Amino acid sequence: MRILLTGTRGQVGNALKPLLDGHGTIIAPPTAEFDLSKPELLTGQLESLKPDLIINPAAYTAVDRAEDERELAFLVNAKGPEAIAKWAAANRVPLVHFSTDYVFNGSGDRLWREDSPTEPLSAYGASKLAGDLAIQAAGGAHLIVRTSWVYAAKGTNFLRTIARLAGERKELRIVADQIGAPTTAQAIASAVAGIVLPNLTTLHDQLARRGGVVNLVCAGETSWHGFATAIVGGLRSRGVTLAVENIVPIATADFPTKAVRPGNSRLDLSRLKAQFGVAMPTWQEALAHELDAYVQLGTPAHAEQQAQLSLSGSIL
């Protein structure tokens, strides 16, 4: 079994690789050797690599920058996956791809189902939706894993940014009117491995019958403000000394960004449980595990790369 895994420098790809090791030959080419922004080269590269399974977490995820780099976002998130999906369909190779809550407009407070109407508000969301539709149109056996609010103990993400800022500032101003489920890359990787690995020899037929789109996030919901508050409390309970005294809830309107974010990112997990038997941990349980890992890393919070900030210190 030859498993092509893209994006191993990203959070989900990095979390997936150790779970896949030992279940076949893992092909994890660097971006320079398998570049989704060059879709015209991918077919030839796939012919050379000859994977039996493709797992594609690689994506363009710079949400605000995508408003100015729309063409690049669509190459990586739509045209690249389209080329992969067409090759996979023609060669009967199952494809696992990752999508986002940004395909929805974020209105109301209902749970978004896999078949809910899509209406992305940003170039990033539109590019990811275009990729989803292209994979579906290719007609091969596939699973599109739709997730949200992804973070990890490593990398550049909300958890690490909050940890750094909480160590530097007495006050944080965090958006409180966007609701979703913070989801660790490890929780995503564990769920996907649980779906894929027991069925490797029959995965093509399994996904042909019950694949398609599936929502996969941690259970429960909170705001970015609630998430930040839980991170700070969790770090303090683990003995981390922080400077922060106040975490102030603010509205999205108080922190304008170039790309519009969905206000409601609640995803319905019914299909995940019914079709694949997967029950996700709560976001609080997953956060506890990730905070343990973060503290064990011993990485100084101030060394984390600068995330997008407003002058008031608000972050998304």
C-alpha positions as CSV (number, residue, x, y, z in Angstrom):
1,M,0.0,0.0,0.0
2,R,1.5,3.3,-1.2
3,I,-0.1,6.3,0.7
4,L,0.5,9.8,-0.7
5,L,0.2,12.3,2.1
6,T,0.5,16.0,1.2
7,G,1.0,18.9,3.5
8,T,3.1,17.2,6.2
9,R,4.5,20.6,7.3
10,G,1.0,21.7,8.2
11,Q,-0.9,20.8,11.3
12,V,-3.2,18.0,10.1
13,G,-0.6,16.4,7.8
14,N,1.9,16.5,10.6
15,A,-0.5,14.8,12.9
16,L,-1.5,12.2,10.4
17,K,1.9,11.0,9.4
18,P,2.8,9.1,12.6
19,L,-0.6,7.4,12.6
20,L,-0.1,6.2,9.0
21,D,3.5,5.0,9.6
22,G,3.6,1.2,9.6
23,H,0.5,0.8,7.4
24,G,2.2,1.1,4.1
25,T,4.8,3.1,2.3
26,I,4.2,6.7,3.2
27,I,5.0,9.1,0.3
28,A,5.3,12.6,1.8
29,P,6.9,14.9,-0.9
30,P,7.8,18.5,0.0
31,T,5.8,21.2,-1.7
32,A,8.6,21.8,-4.2
33,E,8.1,18.2,-5.5
34,F,4.3,18.1,-5.4
35,D,3.1,21.7,-5.7
36,L,-0.7,22.2,-5.9
37,S,-0.2,25.6,-7.3
38,K,1.1,23.9,-10.5
39,P,-1.8,21.6,-11.3
40,E,-0.5,21.0,-14.8
41,L,2.4,19.0,-13.4
42,L,0.4,16.9,-10.9
43,T,-0.9,14.2,-13.3
44,G,2.7,13.3,-14.4
45,Q,3.9,13.3,-10.8
46,L,1.0,11.0,-9.8
47,E,1.8,8.6,-12.6
48,S,5.4,8.5,-11.3
49,L,4.4,8.1,-7.6
50,K,1.7,5.6,-8.2
51,P,-0.1,5.9,-4.9
52,D,-2.8,3.4,-3.8
53,L,-4.4,6.1,-1.5
54,I,-4.2,9.9,-1.5
55,I,-4.7,12.0,1.6
56,N,-4.6,15.7,0.9
57,P,-4.5,18.1,3.8
58,A,-2.4,20.6,1.8
59,A,-4.1,23.9,1.3
60,Y,-3.8,27.6,0.9
61,T,-5.0,28.9,4.3
62,A,-4.0,32.6,4.5
63,V,-7.6,33.7,4.8
64,D,-7.1,37.5,4.5
65,R,-4.2,37.3,2.0
66,A,-6.4,35.3,-0.3
67,E,-8.5,38.4,-1.0
68,D,-5.4,39.7,-2.8
69,E,-4.1,36.4,-4.0
70,R,-7.3,34.9,-5.3
71,E,-5.7,33.3,-8.3
72,L,-3.1,31.5,-6.1
73,A,-5.8,30.4,-3.6
74,F,-7.8,28.9,-6.4
75,L,-4.8,27.1,-7.9
76,V,-3.9,25.4,-4.6
77,N,-7.4,24.8,-3.2
78,A,-9.4,24.1,-6.4
79,K,-7.3,23.4,-9.5
80,G,-4.7,21.3,-7.7
81,P,-7.3,19.1,-6.0
82,E,-9.2,18.8,-9.3
83,A,-6.1,17.4,-11.0
84,I,-5.6,15.0,-8.2
85,A,-9.2,13.9,-8.2
86,K,-9.3,13.3,-11.9
87,W,-6.2,11.1,-11.8
88,A,-7.6,9.3,-8.7
89,A,-10.9,8.6,-10.4
90,A,-9.3,7.4,-13.6
91,N,-7.0,5.0,-11.6
92,R,-9.6,3.9,-9.0
93,V,-7.5,5.4,-6.1
94,P,-9.5,6.6,-3.1
95,L,-9.0,10.3,-2.2
96,V,-9.4,11.9,1.3
97,H,-9.5,15.7,1.1
98,F,-10.0,18.4,3.7
99,S,-12.5,21.3,3.5
100,T,-13.7,24.0,5.8
101,D,-16.7,25.7,7.5
102,Y,-15.8,28.8,5.4
103,V,-17.9,27.3,2.5
104,F,-21.0,28.5,4.5
105,N,-22.2,32.1,5.0
106,G,-22.3,31.7,8.8
107,S,-25.8,33.0,9.2
108,G,-28.3,32.0,12.0
109,D,-27.5,29.6,14.7
110,R,-28.4,26.2,13.2
111,L,-26.0,23.4,12.7
112,W,-24.6,23.2,9.2
113,R,-25.2,19.8,7.6
114,E,-23.1,18.3,4.8
115,D,-25.9,19.1,2.4
116,S,-26.7,22.6,3.7
117,P,-26.6,25.4,1.0
118,T,-23.1,26.8,0.5
119,E,-22.4,30.5,0.2
120,P,-18.8,31.4,1.0
121,L,-18.1,35.0,2.1
122,S,-14.4,35.1,1.2
123,A,-12.0,34.2,-1.6
124,Y,-10.6,31.5,0.7
125,G,-14.0,30.0,1.3
126,A,-14.9,30.2,-2.4
127,S,-11.6,28.5,-3.4
128,K,-12.2,25.6,-1.0
129,L,-15.8,25.2,-2.2
130,A,-14.5,25.1,-5.8
131,G,-12.2,22.3,-4.8
132,D,-15.0,20.3,-3.1
133,L,-17.1,20.6,-6.2
134,A,-14.3,19.6,-8.5
135,I,-13.6,16.5,-6.5
136,Q,-17.2,15.5,-6.5
137,A,-17.5,16.2,-10.3
138,A,-14.5,13.9,-11.0
139,G,-16.7,11.0,-9.9
140,G,-14.1,9.0,-8.0
141,A,-14.3,7.4,-4.6
142,H,-13.6,10.2,-2.2
143,L,-14.1,11.6,1.3
144,I,-14.2,15.3,1.9
145,V,-13.6,16.0,5.5
146,R,-15.1,19.4,6.5
147,T,-13.6,20.8,9.7
148,S,-13.1,24.2,11.4
149,W,-11.0,26.2,13.9
150,V,-8.0,23.9,13.6
151,Y,-5.0,24.3,16.0
152,A,-2.2,22.3,17.6
153,A,0.5,22.5,20.2
154,K,3.0,23.2,17.4
155,G,2.9,25.7,14.5
156,T,1.3,29.1,14.2
157,N,-2.3,29.0,15.4
158,F,-4.7,30.5,17.9
159,L,-3.6,28.5,20.9
160,R,0.0,29.5,20.6
161,T,-0.8,33.1,19.8
162,I,-3.0,33.4,22.9
163,A,-0.3,31.8,25.0
164,R,2.3,34.3,23.7
165,L,0.1,37.3,24.1
166,A,-1.2,36.2,27.6
167,G,2.5,36.1,28.6
168,E,3.1,39.7,27.4
169,R,-0.1,41.7,27.9
170,K,-2.4,42.5,30.8
171,E,-5.4,42.7,28.5
172,L,-6.6,40.8,25.5
173,R,-9.6,41.8,23.4
174,I,-11.1,38.7,21.7
175,V,-14.0,38.3,19.3
176,A,-17.0,36.8,21.1
177,D,-19.8,36.7,18.4
178,Q,-18.3,34.0,16.2
179,I,-19.3,30.5,17.3
180,G,-17.7,27.2,16.4
181,A,-15.9,24.2,17.8
182,P,-12.1,24.5,18.3
183,T,-10.7,21.3,16.9
184,T,-7.2,19.9,17.3
185,A,-5.2,18.5,14.4
186,Q,-4.7,15.4,16.5
187,A,-8.4,14.9,16.9
188,I,-8.9,15.2,13.2
189,A,-6.0,12.9,12.4
190,S,-7.2,10.3,14.9
191,A,-10.7,10.3,13.5
192,V,-9.5,10.1,9.9
193,A,-7.1,7.3,10.7
194,G,-9.9,5.5,12.4
195,I,-12.0,5.6,9.3
196,V,-9.2,4.8,6.8
197,L,-6.8,2.3,8.4
198,P,-9.2,-0.5,9.3
199,N,-10.5,-0.5,5.7
200,L,-7.4,0.0,3.6
201,T,-7.9,-3.0,1.3
202,T,-11.6,-2.1,0.7
203,L,-11.4,1.7,1.0
204,H,-12.2,2.5,-2.6
205,D,-15.5,0.5,-2.5
206,Q,-16.2,1.8,1.0
207,L,-15.9,5.5,0.0
208,A,-17.7,4.9,-3.3
209,R,-20.7,3.7,-1.2
210,R,-20.6,6.1,1.8
211,G,-18.0,8.7,1.1
212,G,-18.8,12.2,-0.1
213,V,-18.7,15.0,2.5
214,V,-18.5,14.5,6.2
215,N,-18.3,17.1,9.0
216,L,-15.5,16.4,11.4
217,V,-15.0,18.8,14.4
218,C,-14.8,18.4,18.1
219,A,-18.1,18.3,20.0
220,G,-19.6,21.3,21.6
221,E,-19.3,25.0,20.8
222,T,-17.8,28.2,22.1
223,S,-16.7,31.6,20.9
224,W,-13.1,32.7,20.2
225,H,-13.4,34.6,23.5
226,G,-14.5,31.5,25.3
227,F,-11.7,29.5,23.6
228,A,-9.1,32.1,24.7
229,T,-10.4,32.1,28.2
230,A,-10.1,28.3,28.4
231,I,-6.6,28.4,27.0
232,V,-5.5,30.9,29.6
233,G,-7.2,29.0,32.5
234,G,-5.7,25.8,31.3
235,L,-2.2,27.2,31.1
236,R,-2.4,28.7,34.6
237,S,-3.7,25.4,36.0
238,R,-0.5,23.8,34.5
239,G,1.8,26.2,36.3
240,V,2.4,28.6,33.4
241,T,3.0,32.2,34.6
242,L,1.0,34.7,32.5
243,A,0.7,38.5,32.6
244,V,-2.9,38.7,31.4
245,E,-5.5,40.0,33.8
246,N,-8.5,40.7,31.6
247,I,-9.9,39.0,28.5
248,V,-12.4,41.4,27.1
249,P,-15.1,40.2,24.7
250,I,-15.6,42.3,21.6
251,A,-17.7,42.1,18.5
252,T,-16.5,41.2,15.0
253,A,-17.3,44.7,14.0
254,D,-14.7,46.0,16.4
255,F,-12.0,44.0,14.7
256,P,-12.5,44.4,10.9
257,T,-10.5,42.0,8.7
258,K,-10.1,42.0,4.9
259,A,-11.9,38.6,4.6
260,V,-15.3,38.1,6.2
261,R,-15.5,35.3,8.7
262,P,-18.6,33.2,9.3
263,G,-20.4,34.1,12.5
264,N,-21.9,30.6,12.9
265,S,-19.5,27.7,12.3
266,R,-21.5,25.1,14.1
267,L,-21.3,21.8,12.1
268,D,-23.7,18.9,12.5
269,L,-21.8,15.6,13.4
270,S,-24.7,13.2,12.8
271,R,-23.4,11.8,9.6
272,L,-19.9,11.2,11.0
273,K,-21.5,9.0,13.8
274,A,-24.1,7.3,11.6
275,Q,-21.9,6.4,8.6
276,F,-18.5,5.9,10.2
277,G,-19.2,5.3,13.9
278,V,-16.9,8.1,15.0
279,A,-17.7,10.1,18.2
280,M,-15.5,13.2,18.6
281,P,-14.2,14.4,21.9
282,T,-15.5,17.6,23.3
283,W,-13.4,20.7,22.4
284,Q,-12.6,21.0,26.1
285,E,-11.2,17.4,26.3
286,A,-9.2,17.9,23.1
287,L,-7.8,21.2,24.4
288,A,-6.7,19.6,27.7
289,H,-4.6,17.1,25.7
290,E,-3.2,19.8,23.5
291,L,-2.3,22.1,26.4
292,D,-0.4,19.1,28.0
293,A,1.5,18.7,24.8
294,Y,2.2,22.4,24.6
295,V,3.6,22.6,28.1
296,Q,5.7,19.5,27.5
297,L,7.3,21.1,24.4
298,G,8.6,23.8,26.6
299,T,8.6,26.3,23.8
300,P,8.8,29.9,24.9
301,A,5.5,31.6,24.0
302,H,7.3,34.7,23.0
303,A,9.1,32.8,20.2
304,E,5.9,32.1,18.3
305,Q,5.5,33.9,15.0
306,Q,3.5,37.1,15.1
307,A,-0.2,36.5,14.3
308,Q,-2.4,39.1,12.7
309,L,-3.2,41.7,15.3
310,S,-5.0,45.0,15.5
311,L,-3.5,47.9,17.4
312,S,-5.8,47.1,20.3
313,G,-4.5,43.5,20.5
314,S,-7.6,41.9,19.2
315,I,-7.1,38.6,17.3
316,L,-9.1,36.1,15.4
